[in-house]
Amino acid sequence: MDFLRTSLKKRLVVQFLIVALIPIGIVEFLSFTATRDALDQAALEKVQMVNEVNRERLMEYFDDLFTDLEVLARSQNIVSALDRLGSYHQRSGQKGNAPFDITSSAYQDVYKKVDPFLRDFLINYEYHDLLLLCGAHGHVMYSVEQESDFGANLSSGSLSGTALADAWKKVMAGEDQVVLDFVDYEPSGMPIAFAAVPVRNADGEPMAVIAVKISIDAVNEIVENHGQFGETGESYVVGSDTMLRS
């Protein structure tokens, strides 16, 4: 009988423990689930916040870029540079379907006169390159970095199907601001985005194009400054084609 009473007592103790532990387990599970959901929500809100900050900073970057380019396009320095380049264009008999002769001593004299201001502009604003494009033919009449597109003809040359040519065409067709997404651009040897604005004559018609090359470094810098998640997390900019932009 003592054995039966002891066995019964143990069974009752175990049952009471089970009955007591079940609600505790349920409470712990619900608490864990609530904590996990709260952490997930906090992480999602952080991602959304970083996404919004990155979007705003990128929009500000391009707003500032076009403001800078439009001020440059109206400056007397650009007017003077295009007058010099245009005069050389006419004097040297540059053909509309041929490359622009950038090898002559006459051109080198012109380049030395127009280069200092434009080079300073590029250095101050940290673009990859700055180009002046002939409105009529798409000649790349000036380049700070003098990559292989310098002197090219965008209307009929090997670069006529590139993003740079597309930017020139869009501006000369009447668009005030053109920005083209990053593409592999052979003359620069890296992915490049283009931004371009017109330089207008006294009648308000586009007579030339200012174009800048933008490297992915510019986007990386924005994302690195505003898109981090502590010490271990990172964010990336992804285009509509699912390709990374940073």
N, C-alpha and C positions, 0 to 999 in steps of 0.2 A: 504493500500500500504506500509505504514511504517513497518507493521508486516511482509509482504512478503519480503521486502528488508532486514529486520533484520534476518529473517529465512534463506534467501538465503545466507546472509553474513556468518551466523554460519555454514551452510552446506559447503560453500567454504573453510572456515577456517579449518573445520574438515578434508575435503578432502585433503587440502594442507598439513595438519599435517600428515595424513596417508601416503601421497606420500613421505613426507620427512622422516618419521620414518621407512618406509620399507627398504630403502637402509642402514639406520643406523642399523636396526635389522639384516640385512644380513651380514653387516660388523662385527657386534658383534658376530654373530653365527660362521662366518668363523674364526674370531680371537680366539674364545673359542675352536673350533675344532682343530685349528692349535696348540694352547697351550696344549690342552689335548694330541694330538698326540706327541708333543715334550716331554711332561712329560712321556708318555708311553714309548717312545723310550729311554729316559734317564734312566728310571727304568729298561728296558730290558738290556741296555748296562751295568748298574750296576750289574745286575744278572749275565750276561755273564762274567764280569770282576771278580766277586767274585768266580764264578764257575771255572774260569781258575786259579785263585790264589790258591783255595783249591786243585785243581787237581795237580798243581805244587808242593805245599807243601806236599801233601800226597806222590807223587812220590819221592820227596827228602827224606821224612821220611823213605821209604822202601829202597831207595838207600843207605842211611846212615846205616840203620839196617843191610843190607847184607854186607856192607863194614866192619862194626864192627864184625859181626859173622865170616867172612872169616879171618880177622886178628886173632881173638880168636882161630879159628880152627888150625891155623899154629903156635900158640904160644907154647913155651916150657911148660908152665903151664898145657895146655890141654894134651900134650903128657905125661907128668908126671902123671896127674890125671887118664888118661886112662890106663897107665901102672899099676898103683896101683889097679884100679877097675878090670882090666883084670886078674891080678894075683889073686885077691880075687875070681873072677869068676871061675878060674881053680882050685884053692886050695879047695874051698868049694863044688866043684862038682855041680854047678848050672845046672839044666836041661833045655834044650831048650824049653820044652813045659810047664814049671812051672814058677810061679812067682819068682822074684829075692829076695833072703833072705836079708832083710835090718835090721833084728832084732838082729843079732849076734854081740857079742862084737868085733869080728874081723872086721866086716863091719863098726861098729861105729868108730873104730880106723882109718880106711881108710877115712871115711867121714870127720873126724876132720882134716885130713891132706889136703884134696882137697877142702874143703868148703870155707875157707877164701877168696881165690882169686876169685872164681866164685861168691860168695855172693857179694863181692865188685863190680864186673862187673855188676851184676844185679841192685844193688843200684845206680850205676853211670848212667846207661842207662835207668832205670825206666821201665823195662819190668815187666810183671806180674809174670813170673817164667822162670827159665832156667833149661833145662834138658839135661842129657847125656844119649844117647840111644845106647845099644849094637847093633852093626851092624848085627851080625849073627842071633840073636833071637828077637830083639826088646825089650829087658829088659830095663826098666827105671832104670838105675843104679845110677842116681844121680838127685836130685831135690833140688833147694834152698828152696822153700816154703813147700815141703813135703806134698802135697795134696794127695788125695786118689789114684792118679795114680802112686805115688812113689812106685817102686818095681814091677809094673805091667809087664805082658808079652803081648806085642802088637801083637805077631804073633798068639797066641792061647787063650788068656784070654778074659775077659769080655769087654776089650777095643779094641779088634781086629778090630772092625768095626767103630772106631771113627776117627775123623780128625787127631789126633796125630798119629795113626797107619798109616793112609794114607800118612802123611808127611814122616814118616820113610820109608815106602815102595818106595815112589817116589825117595827119596835121594839114597837109596841103589840100585835102578834100574838105576841110572846114572845121575839124575838131579842135577845140581850144586846149584841151588837156588829154594827153594819151598816156596810158600806162599799160605795159604788156608784161604778163607774168614771166617768171623765170623759165628760161629754156637753155639748153646747151648751146653756147655761142662760140663757134670755132675760133674766131679771131682773138677772143679773150681767154680761150682754153678753160672755161668754167661756165657754170650756169649764170646767166645774166638776166636781169629785168631791165626794161627800158622805160623811161619817162621822157616825154617830148612836148614842147610848146612852140607856137609860131612866133616868128619875128615879123611884124606887120609894117607895110609901107604907109605913106601918108594917107592913102585912101582906105586903110584898114584891111588891105588884102595880104595874105601870107606871102612873104617873099623868101623866107628862109626858115630853117628849123633848128632849134637848140635841143639836143638830145643828151641825156646822161645815162650812163650805165650804172646799175645798182647791183652790188654783189650780195650774196647770201650772208656775208658777214654783218651787213646792216641789220638784217632780220634777226640773226643770231644774238646780236647785242641787245636788241629790244627784249627778246625772250629771256635771255640770261638775267637781265636786270629786273624783269617784272614777272617772270613765269616759273619761279622755282617753288618746290614743295619741301621746305626744310633742307636738310643736308643730303638726303638720299633720293628725293623725287625730282623729276624733270618734266618739262612740257615741250611740245613740238608744234610747229605750224604745219598743217597739212592742207594741200590744195584740193580742189574739187575732183582732180584726177587721181586722188589718193597718194600722190607723191609728196614727200617731205619738202618743206620750204625752209627748214631750219635744222 
